[in-house]
Structure formats: structure tokens, C-alpha cells
Amino acid sequence: MNNLISSPRLILASSSPFRAALLRRLQLNFDVVSPDIDETPLNGESPENLVTRLSHLKTVEAAKSARDALIIGSDQVALLDGQILGKPGNHQRAVAQLQAASGKRVTFLTGLSLLDSRDESHQTLMVPFEVEFRQLNRDMIEAYLQREQPYHCAGSFKSEGLGIALFERLDGDDPTALIGLPLLQLTRMLEKAGIAVI
């Protein structure tokens, strides 16, 4: 039987509707807070350190207005040829990102943090996931972008939607990490913090 938590509160520190949808799969009650943080990488900061730092920073910011809560933070970057792929923002940049990714492997690094605001203890880790893209021609790219318009998604696709058709293969331990909230690891973190998912 599922445990619906009443104390401590569970808070998702994220403005992402995709992360909220993933967390709902665990059938726990939670609130959403959108933390306002500076996501600029530090000078010389590795992508791995960036996502773990930002995921933790989101929980710390959300904790300022939430006592007696378990706060979840997550952050993600996509890497192509060692370079961070940002959110394209528009059609032209999305076309360029998908053309660059065609036939290549893109690595997604997802930082995950759980902060217990009752005692300031926290658990933080990074989960990698790799995607190998099919050979994509311009017609395929245009057809995909017109249908799904993933301009606010790093890498210019939605793997939870039609974007799955862009891939040759997926390689990783937790497919939910690709969408931005690794539920396998989060379940273990919550259990360690005293919240049994099942």
C-alpha cells in the first residue's frame, strides 16, 4: 500500500512540468516550488559538477520558505562532442542541434539532490544516460520539429513523446533520467530519508 506523506512535506524544486509528471508516478503528495537561481556555470566547472551543484542549490533555495520538508532538486545538461547543448529556443537552432546530433551519441548528465530541511542533511548524486541518434535528414528533422516543437528542451527533443523516433538506441540504467528526474535513485533517497514509496 502506498504511503501518502503528511509530514514531512515533499517539495519538488522545479518549474519543469516533465519532472512534476515523473514525480506523480510515485503516487506521493507533493508541492511544487520554482526556485530562482543563477544557472551560469562557474569558471572551469565540469558538466558533472555543474548539474550536482545546481540540483543542490535548487533545494537550498526552496528550503528558505519550507521548514520540515524533504525537497527534491534536479538539473540536467546534454553533451555532444564534449560541448553542452542548451535549450534551442527557436526552430533554426533546433534544426542545427539535431543536424549536429545525427548519427552521434549524446550524453545526458542529470544531477539529483534531496535536502531534509529539518536537519539540513542532503543526498546528492549524478546520473548519466546516453542516446544514440539515428541518421537524420533535413526532412525528418523538419517533420519532427513541426509536430512537437521542443524548443524549450535541451537537445531539441522530447524523449517522452515523438522524440523517441529520433533514436537508434538508449544506454543507461534509469530511463527516467533522460526526462530529467531519475526515479530509481530518487526512490532510494526517499527511503533513506524515511519515506517508503511502496
C-alpha positions in Angstrom: 0.0 0.0 0.0 1.3 3.5 -0.9 2.2 5.9 1.9 0.8 9.3 1.3 3.0 11.6 3.3 1.7 14.3 5.5 4.9 15.1 7.5 7.4 16.0 6.4 6.1 17.7 3.3 7.5 16.7 0.0 8.5 19.5 -2.3 9.7 19.4 -5.9 12.0 22.4 -6.5 11.4 22.7 -10.2 9.4 24.7 -12.8 9.5 21.7 -15.2 6.1 20.1 -15.9 8.0 17.0 -17.1 9.7 16.5 -13.7 6.3 17.0 -11.9 4.7 14.4 -14.2 7.5 12.0 -13.4 7.2 12.5 -9.7 3.5 11.9 -9.8 4.3 8.3 -11.0 5.5 7.6 -7.4 1.9 8.4 -6.1 3.2 10.7 -3.4 1.6 14.0 -2.3 4.0 16.9 -3.1 4.1 20.6 -3.7 6.0 22.4 -6.4 8.2 25.5 -5.8 10.1 27.2 -8.7 13.5 28.3 -7.2 15.1 31.4 -8.7 18.8 30.5 -9.0 21.7 31.6 -11.3 22.4 28.6 -13.5 25.6 30.1 -15.0 28.5 27.6 -14.9 31.4 28.5 -12.7 34.7 29.2 -14.3 36.3 25.9 -15.2 33.4 23.9 -13.8 32.8 20.4 -15.2 29.4 19.5 -16.5 29.2 16.8 -13.8 29.9 19.4 -11.0 27.5 21.9 -12.6 24.5 19.6 -12.5 25.1 18.4 -9.0 25.8 21.9 -7.7 22.6 23.3 -9.4 20.4 20.4 -8.2 21.5 21.0 -4.6 21.3 24.8 -5.0 17.6 24.5 -6.1 16.8 22.6 -2.9 18.6 25.1 -0.7 16.7 28.0 -2.3 13.4 26.2 -1.9 14.2 25.4 1.7 14.2 29.1 2.6 10.4 29.1 2.5 9.9 25.4 3.6 10.5 24.1 7.0 10.0 20.4 7.9 10.2 19.3 4.3 12.0 17.0 2.0 13.0 18.9 -1.0 13.9 17.4 -4.4 16.1 19.3 -6.9 17.3 18.2 -10.3 19.3 19.7 -13.1 20.4 18.3 -16.5 22.8 19.0 -19.3 23.2 17.4 -22.6 26.7 16.9 -24.1 27.6 16.5 -27.7 31.3 16.0 -28.6 32.1 17.3 -25.1 30.1 20.5 -25.5 27.0 21.4 -23.6 23.8 21.6 -25.7 21.5 24.2 -24.3 17.8 24.7 -25.0 17.5 25.8 -28.6 14.8 28.4 -28.0 13.8 28.6 -31.7 13.4 26.5 -34.8 16.6 27.4 -36.5 18.8 26.4 -33.5 16.8 23.2 -33.0 17.5 22.2 -36.7 21.2 22.9 -36.1 21.3 20.8 -32.9 19.6 17.8 -34.5 21.8 18.0 -37.6 24.8 18.0 -35.3 23.5 15.1 -33.3 22.6 13.0 -36.3 24.3 9.6 -36.1 26.1 10.5 -32.9 25.9 9.8 -29.2 24.7 12.5 -26.9 25.3 12.1 -23.1 22.8 13.4 -20.6 24.0 14.2 -17.1 21.3 14.6 -14.5 22.0 15.9 -11.0 19.6 14.8 -8.3 19.5 16.2 -4.8 17.3 15.5 -1.7 17.5 18.0 1.1 15.9 17.4 4.5 15.2 20.9 5.8 14.6 19.6 9.3 18.3 18.9 9.9 19.9 20.3 6.7 21.1 16.8 5.7 21.3 16.1 2.0 21.9 13.4 -0.6 23.3 14.4 -4.0 24.4 12.4 -7.0 24.7 12.5 -10.8 23.1 10.0 -13.2 24.5 9.6 -16.8 22.4 8.4 -19.7 23.4 8.1 -23.4 21.3 8.4 -26.5 22.5 7.3 -30.0 20.7 9.3 -32.7 19.6 7.7 -36.0 21.0 9.2 -39.2 18.6 12.2 -39.6 18.0 14.0 -42.9 16.6 17.5 -43.1 13.1 16.3 -44.0 13.0 14.1 -40.9 14.2 16.9 -38.7 11.7 19.4 -40.1 8.8 16.9 -39.8 9.7 16.2 -36.1 10.2 19.8 -35.1 6.9 21.0 -36.8 5.0 18.3 -34.9 6.5 18.5 -31.4 8.2 22.0 -31.3 10.7 21.0 -28.5 12.3 24.4 -28.4 12.5 24.5 -24.6 14.2 21.1 -24.3 17.9 20.6 -24.1 19.0 18.7 -27.3 15.8 19.7 -29.2 13.7 16.7 -28.5 11.1 15.2 -26.1 12.1 11.5 -25.4 8.7 11.0 -23.6 7.0 12.0 -26.9 7.6 11.6 -30.6 11.3 12.3 -30.0 11.8 8.6 -29.2 11.6 8.1 -33.0 14.9 10.0 -33.5 17.0 7.4 -31.6 18.8 4.3 -32.7 19.4 3.2 -29.1 19.3 4.2 -25.5 22.0 3.3 -23.0 21.6 3.8 -19.3 20.4 2.4 -16.0 17.4 4.7 -15.5 15.3 5.8 -18.5 13.6 8.5 -16.4 17.0 10.2 -16.0 16.7 11.1 -19.7 13.5 13.1 -19.0 15.1 14.9 -16.1 14.2 13.1 -12.8 15.9 9.7 -12.1 13.1 7.9 -10.2 15.1 4.8 -9.4 17.7 6.8 -7.5 15.1 9.1 -6.0 13.1 6.2 -4.6 16.2 5.0 -2.8 16.9 8.5 -1.5 13.4 8.9 -0.2 13.5 5.6 1.6 16.8 6.6 3.2 15.1 9.7 4.4 12.2 7.7 5.9 9.6 7.9 3.1 8.6 4.5 1.8 7.3 4.7 -1.8 5.8 1.2 -1.6 
